[in-house]
Amino acid sequence: MGDAARRWAELQSGRGIPPEILAAAPASPWTHNPVDFTAPETPADTPSRDAALALLGDGGTVLDVGCGGGDATFALVGPLRAATGVDQQQDMLDLFTTGAAARGIAAGTVQGKWPDVASGVDGLHDVVVSHHVLHNVVDLPPFLDALTAGAARGVVVEMLPQHPMAWLDPLWERFHDLHRPPSATDADAVAVLAELGITPEVRRFVRERRHPHDPAWVTRRLCLPDERTPEVEAAMAGVPLRDPDAVTLTWTV
Ligand SMILES: C[S@@+](CC[C@H](N)C(=O)[O-])C[C@H]1O[C@@H](n2cnc3c(N)ncnc32)[C@H](O)[C@@H]1O
């Protein structure tokens, strides 16, 4: 493992929740709610969409790794001929399937953890997209290698400059006396790609806030019971909301 991959793994591992806090949590702080990931009717105009459309040209197929509700894929309706969604959550894949049917797109799904399930994907897809998944991954090289190996034309990754939960670090300190290490960044991901011999095109942009930041949601993320929501709400007043910047990384194969 190269230095950059080791650094990424260490920073990511450092963001784990101590077992005693997790054991006392009334609900899982990890699980994503599919409702929060329903793709919009009109896709956002982003550098990630532009990059994937450029790779698709007149038409092609898409593999969406960590597809959620299909936001990345359904932004490509038009030149999109068929899509495969991969996700570790079956409820996300159900949303992906429903969204594809509503848009008249031929779609298949593979349930499981990437890259473990990469061999379950049929053949190559013209474009591989993976939006907002990298910060969930500890061992990044095999994840990225499998994205590249699945693409006939190129790969488009979208990520936040820091871990999506990094903005909650002051609240972990406040409620659990837990001091988090700094987050891995997009620059760390680019350094891991360099160790794999890949120099991606990097585009930064400001995206609309889409996901909930309400006090009840934050309370669950902090492994606290619902009755502490008012306290969390008061503490949130002193914490800046998540930075709205996002980053698109694109490479061809
Ligand atoms: C933050 S959501 C993003 C969903 C979608 N790509 C979007 O941008 O709206 C991350 C998704 O990736 C899935 N996921 C995370 N790590 C994964 C992995 N290693 N393999 C497959 N799915 C993964 C989660 O279940 C979740 O649906």
Ligand as a Chemical Component Dictionary entry (heavy atoms), coordinates in Angstrom:
data_LIG
# 
_chem_comp.id                   LIG 
_chem_comp.type                 NON-POLYMER 
_chem_comp.pdbx_formal_charge   0 
_chem_comp.three_letter_code    LIG 
# 
loop_
_chem_comp_atom.comp_id 
_chem_comp_atom.atom_id 
_chem_comp_atom.alt_atom_id 
_chem_comp_atom.type_symbol 
_chem_comp_atom.charge 
_chem_comp_atom.model_Cartn_x 
_chem_comp_atom.model_Cartn_y 
_chem_comp_atom.model_Cartn_z 
_chem_comp_atom.pdbx_ordinal 
LIG C1  C1  C 0  -24.274 9.158  0.392  1  
LIG S1  S1  S 1  -25.133 7.931  -0.507 2  
LIG C2  C2  C 0  -25.009 8.553  -2.175 3  
LIG C3  C3  C 0  -26.049 7.974  -3.099 4  
LIG C4  C4  C 0  -25.990 8.481  -4.537 5  
LIG N1  N1  N 0  -24.777 8.075  -5.208 6  
LIG C5  C5  C 0  -26.168 9.990  -4.573 7  
LIG O1  O1  O 0  -25.189 10.695 -4.872 8  
LIG O2  O2  O -1 -27.266 10.466 -4.283 9  
LIG C6  C6  C 0  -23.969 6.612  -0.502 10 
LIG C7  C7  C 0  -24.566 5.322  -1.033 11 
LIG O3  O3  O 0  -23.498 4.404  -1.251 12 
LIG C8  C8  C 0  -23.827 3.160  -0.678 13 
LIG N2  N2  N 0  -22.520 2.554  -0.348 14 
LIG C9  C9  C 0  -21.592 3.023  0.520  15 
LIG N3  N3  N 0  -20.477 2.265  0.476  16 
LIG C10 C10 C 0  -20.717 1.282  -0.449 17 
LIG C11 C11 C 0  -19.949 0.197  -0.954 18 
LIG N4  N4  N 0  -18.696 -0.047 -0.551 19 
LIG N5  N5  N 0  -20.520 -0.607 -1.876 20 
LIG C12 C12 C 0  -21.776 -0.384 -2.313 21 
LIG N6  N6  N 0  -22.547 0.634  -1.873 22 
LIG C13 C13 C 0  -22.023 1.462  -0.969 23 
LIG C14 C14 C 0  -24.745 3.484  0.482  24 
LIG O4  O4  O 0  -25.590 2.396  0.814  25 
LIG C15 C15 C 0  -25.537 4.666  -0.069 26 
LIG O5  O5  O 0  -26.683 4.259  -0.771 27 
# 
loop_
_chem_comp_bond.comp_id 
_chem_comp_bond.atom_id_1 
_chem_comp_bond.atom_id_2 
_chem_comp_bond.value_order 
_chem_comp_bond.pdbx_ordinal 
LIG C1  S1  SING 1  
LIG S1  C2  SING 2  
LIG S1  C6  SING 3  
LIG C2  C3  SING 4  
LIG C3  C4  SING 5  
LIG C4  N1  SING 6  
LIG C4  C5  SING 7  
LIG C5  O1  DOUB 8  
LIG C5  O2  SING 9  
LIG C6  C7  SING 10 
LIG C7  O3  SING 11 
LIG C7  C15 SING 12 
LIG O3  C8  SING 13 
LIG C8  N2  SING 14 
LIG C8  C14 SING 15 
LIG N2  C9  SING 16 
LIG N2  C13 SING 17 
LIG C9  N3  DOUB 18 
LIG N3  C10 SING 19 
LIG C10 C11 SING 20 
LIG C10 C13 DOUB 21 
LIG C11 N4  SING 22 
LIG C11 N5  DOUB 23 
LIG N5  C12 SING 24 
LIG C12 N6  DOUB 25 
LIG N6  C13 SING 26 
LIG C14 O4  SING 27 
LIG C14 C15 SING 28 
LIG C15 O5  SING 29 
# 
